């Protein structure tokens, strides 16, 4: 990847992170727990390891 591609990717990831944090904060505690359980029980953490880090940071 070139510098500009890395920069664009980083900008996109920051934008996406803010978007998903906003969505996460809008969920009730029950919805957050349900999301975490679905994530854990269906193995998303094995196929998308970066999502596990995100849910740990926001849970």
Steps between C-alpha positions, in 0.01 A plus 500: 500500500618849431504780756179653365320163508610446861386850588163451331455162668585652839253783444229255400567283806479802731170603341364145528616471862314819594189378321499164675577655839199725455282202414638303796425785741142520370435134594349404831712290736287198408564558129874539565510174697301319231741627235800382702345157560413454134849608406658255746263208440513505122877521467524841341813557710668213314426632152521873581757537781505880475132510597583327829739781591230754415235336715743462790581870482136610490332242721 
